[in-house]
């Protein structure tokens, strides 16, 4: 990204590439405020270091003070969470799972961070992946959307239990849901009850149009 384009992106949203996805319809990569942004018709999937929902959540849990080695991201976009974790020196590997091969190809093309060499891309349905995976992770990020909706299978108790089985001691779970429209707010009230049934002491973080449902696998770590 040259300097002229970067400066121009603070004035205009500059389209870079468009792709048709079997899952999300048309997805658009653009440059906005110096960051690559991945958008659908109704949602932003990634926005570099300006992906404010996870930036707020990482600050709330004081992520820089945590010893995080293995990270699992379900629903990767262009990898904004990797951009935001760039200074997390303890990370040894990041497993990026996305069902959409189009999204994975775009992430491989536009993700530019020293942590990229530690990312392992897996094209798979998150339901199938968590049902088969046996490794434990220190951070598990759920960012699963089709446009602006979280698919219903990911809001079931069985899926949440499988997530819990993948968490190491002192691990952090961050589950993102859109929270801008009334339909989302109603859905999230119901989901929070389910989340807290599966993750006692779980809590939600308000994150500028998103809610990040959070659980830390240690009573003394937060």
C-alpha positions as CSV (number, residue, x, y, z in Angstrom):
1,X,0.0,0.0,0.0
2,X,1.7,3.2,-1.1
3,X,1.6,6.5,0.7
4,X,-0.7,8.3,-1.7
5,X,-3.3,5.5,-1.5
6,X,-3.0,5.4,2.2
7,X,-3.6,9.1,2.5
8,X,-6.5,9.0,0.0
9,X,-8.2,6.3,2.1
10,X,-8.8,8.8,4.8
11,X,-11.0,10.8,2.4
12,X,-12.6,8.0,0.4
13,X,-13.3,4.3,0.8
14,X,-11.0,2.9,-1.9
15,X,-12.3,-0.4,-3.4
16,X,-9.5,-2.9,-4.1
17,X,-11.1,-6.2,-5.0
18,X,-14.6,-7.8,-5.2
19,X,-15.4,-11.5,-5.0
20,X,-18.6,-13.5,-5.0
21,X,-18.9,-15.9,-2.1
22,X,-21.3,-18.8,-1.9
23,X,-21.9,-17.9,1.7
24,X,-21.8,-14.1,2.0
25,X,-22.7,-12.9,-1.5
26,X,-20.5,-10.1,-2.8
27,X,-17.6,-9.4,-0.5
28,X,-15.5,-6.3,-1.0
29,X,-11.9,-5.5,0.0
30,X,-11.3,-1.8,0.3
31,X,-8.8,0.5,1.9
32,X,-10.2,2.8,4.6
33,X,-8.3,5.0,6.9
34,X,-5.1,3.2,6.0
35,X,-6.4,-0.3,6.8
36,X,-7.7,-3.1,4.6
37,X,-11.5,-3.6,5.2
38,X,-13.6,-6.6,4.2
39,X,-17.3,-5.9,3.9
40,X,-20.5,-7.6,2.9
41,X,-23.8,-5.8,2.1
42,X,-24.7,-5.3,5.8
43,X,-21.6,-6.1,7.8
44,X,-17.9,-5.5,8.2
45,X,-16.0,-8.7,8.5
46,X,-12.5,-7.2,9.1
47,X,-11.0,-3.8,9.4
48,X,-7.3,-4.2,10.4
49,X,-6.4,-2.5,13.7
50,X,-9.6,-0.5,13.5
51,X,-11.7,-3.6,14.2
52,X,-12.9,-1.8,17.3
53,X,-15.0,-4.6,18.8
54,X,-12.1,-6.9,19.5
55,X,-9.8,-3.9,20.3
56,X,-12.2,-3.0,23.1
57,X,-12.4,-6.6,24.3
58,X,-8.7,-7.1,24.3
59,X,-8.2,-4.0,26.4
60,X,-11.0,-5.0,28.8
61,X,-9.3,-8.4,29.5
62,X,-5.8,-6.8,29.6
63,X,-4.6,-9.1,26.9
64,X,-1.0,-7.9,26.9
65,X,-0.7,-9.2,30.4
66,X,-1.8,-12.7,29.5
67,X,0.4,-15.6,28.5
68,X,-1.2,-16.8,25.3
69,X,0.6,-19.4,23.2
70,X,-2.0,-21.2,21.0
71,X,-4.9,-19.2,19.5
72,X,-7.9,-20.5,17.6
73,X,-10.0,-18.2,15.5
74,X,-13.4,-19.4,14.1
75,X,-14.4,-17.1,11.3
76,X,-11.3,-15.3,10.2
77,X,-12.2,-12.5,7.7
78,X,-9.0,-10.8,6.7
79,X,-7.5,-11.5,10.1
80,X,-8.1,-8.3,12.1
81,X,-7.7,-10.2,15.4
82,X,-4.2,-11.1,14.2
83,X,-3.4,-7.5,13.5
84,X,-4.6,-6.6,17.0
85,X,-2.5,-9.3,18.6
86,X,0.6,-8.3,16.7
87,X,2.5,-7.3,19.8
88,X,1.6,-10.4,21.8
89,X,5.1,-11.9,21.8
90,X,4.1,-15.2,23.5
91,X,1.9,-16.4,20.6
92,X,3.4,-19.5,19.0
93,X,0.6,-20.4,16.6
94,X,-2.8,-19.2,15.3
95,X,-5.3,-21.6,13.8
96,X,-7.6,-19.8,11.4
97,X,-10.8,-21.7,10.5
98,X,-13.3,-20.4,7.9
99,X,-15.8,-22.3,5.8
100,X,-15.4,-19.9,2.9
101,X,-12.5,-20.5,0.6
102,X,-13.0,-17.1,-0.9
103,X,-12.4,-15.5,2.5
104,X,-9.3,-17.6,3.2
105,X,-7.8,-16.7,-0.2
106,X,-8.4,-13.0,0.5
107,X,-6.9,-13.3,4.0
108,X,-3.7,-14.9,2.6
109,X,-3.4,-12.1,0.1
110,X,-4.1,-9.1,2.4
111,X,-3.0,-10.1,5.8
112,X,0.3,-8.3,6.4
113,X,1.7,-8.7,9.9
114,X,4.8,-10.5,11.4
115,X,2.3,-13.0,13.0
116,X,1.2,-14.1,9.6
117,X,4.0,-16.8,9.5
118,X,2.3,-18.3,12.6
119,X,-1.1,-18.6,11.0
120,X,-2.4,-22.0,9.9
121,X,-5.4,-21.7,7.6
122,X,-8.1,-24.4,7.6
123,X,-11.1,-24.3,5.3
124,X,-13.8,-26.1,7.3
125,X,-17.1,-25.7,8.9
126,X,-16.6,-24.6,12.5
127,X,-19.1,-27.2,13.8
128,X,-17.2,-30.0,12.2
129,X,-13.8,-28.6,13.3
130,X,-14.7,-28.2,17.0
131,X,-16.3,-31.7,17.0
132,X,-13.0,-33.3,15.8
133,X,-10.3,-31.1,17.3
134,X,-8.5,-32.4,20.4
135,X,-5.9,-29.7,21.0
136,X,-6.3,-27.1,23.7
137,X,-6.0,-23.4,23.1
138,X,-5.2,-20.4,25.3
139,X,-7.4,-18.1,23.4
140,X,-10.5,-19.0,21.4
141,X,-12.2,-16.3,19.3
142,X,-15.6,-16.9,17.7
143,X,-16.4,-14.4,15.0
144,X,-18.9,-16.4,12.9
145,X,-21.2,-14.5,10.6
146,X,-23.1,-14.8,7.4
147,X,-23.5,-11.1,6.5
148,X,-24.8,-9.6,9.8
149,X,-26.3,-12.8,11.2
150,X,-24.8,-15.5,13.5
151,X,-26.0,-18.8,12.1
152,X,-28.3,-20.6,14.6
153,X,-26.1,-23.8,15.0
154,X,-23.5,-21.6,16.7
155,X,-25.9,-20.4,19.3
156,X,-26.7,-23.9,20.7
157,X,-25.6,-25.4,24.0
158,X,-23.9,-28.3,22.2
159,X,-21.6,-25.9,20.2
160,X,-20.7,-24.0,23.4
161,X,-19.9,-27.2,25.2
162,X,-17.5,-28.2,22.4
163,X,-15.8,-24.8,22.6
164,X,-15.3,-25.3,26.4
165,X,-13.6,-28.7,25.7
166,X,-11.0,-26.8,23.6
167,X,-9.9,-24.3,26.3
168,X,-6.7,-24.8,28.3
169,X,-6.3,-23.7,31.9
170,X,-6.5,-19.9,32.2
171,X,-7.8,-19.7,28.6
172,X,-9.9,-16.9,27.3
173,X,-13.1,-17.3,25.1
174,X,-14.3,-14.3,23.2
175,X,-17.6,-14.8,21.2
176,X,-18.6,-11.9,19.1
177,X,-22.2,-11.0,18.1
178,X,-23.6,-8.0,16.3
179,X,-25.7,-5.8,18.7
180,X,-26.8,-2.8,16.6
181,X,-30.4,-3.6,15.6
182,X,-33.3,-4.4,17.9
183,X,-33.5,-8.0,16.5
184,X,-29.9,-8.5,17.5
185,X,-30.4,-7.1,21.0
186,X,-33.3,-9.4,21.6
187,X,-31.4,-12.4,20.3
188,X,-28.4,-11.4,22.4
189,X,-30.4,-11.3,25.6
190,X,-31.5,-14.9,25.0
191,X,-28.0,-15.9,24.0
192,X,-26.4,-14.4,27.1
193,X,-28.6,-16.6,29.3
194,X,-27.5,-19.7,27.4
195,X,-23.8,-18.5,27.5
196,X,-23.9,-18.1,31.2
197,X,-25.4,-21.5,31.7
198,X,-22.5,-23.1,29.9
199,X,-19.9,-20.6,31.2
200,X,-20.6,-19.6,34.8
201,X,-19.1,-16.2,35.6
202,X,-19.1,-15.4,31.9
203,X,-19.9,-11.8,31.0
204,X,-20.4,-9.6,28.0
205,X,-18.4,-6.6,26.8
206,X,-20.2,-3.8,24.9
207,X,-18.1,-3.0,21.9
208,X,-19.6,-0.3,19.7
209,X,-22.3,-2.2,17.9
210,X,-21.1,-5.6,18.9
211,X,-21.3,-7.7,22.1
212,X,-18.3,-9.9,23.0
213,X,-19.4,-12.7,25.3
214,X,-16.4,-13.5,27.4
215,X,-15.2,-16.3,29.7
216,X,-11.9,-16.7,31.4
217,X,-11.1,-20.2,32.5
218,X,-9.7,-19.3,35.9
219,X,-11.5,-17.8,38.9
220,X,-8.4,-15.7,39.8
221,X,-7.2,-14.5,36.4
222,X,-9.4,-11.5,36.0
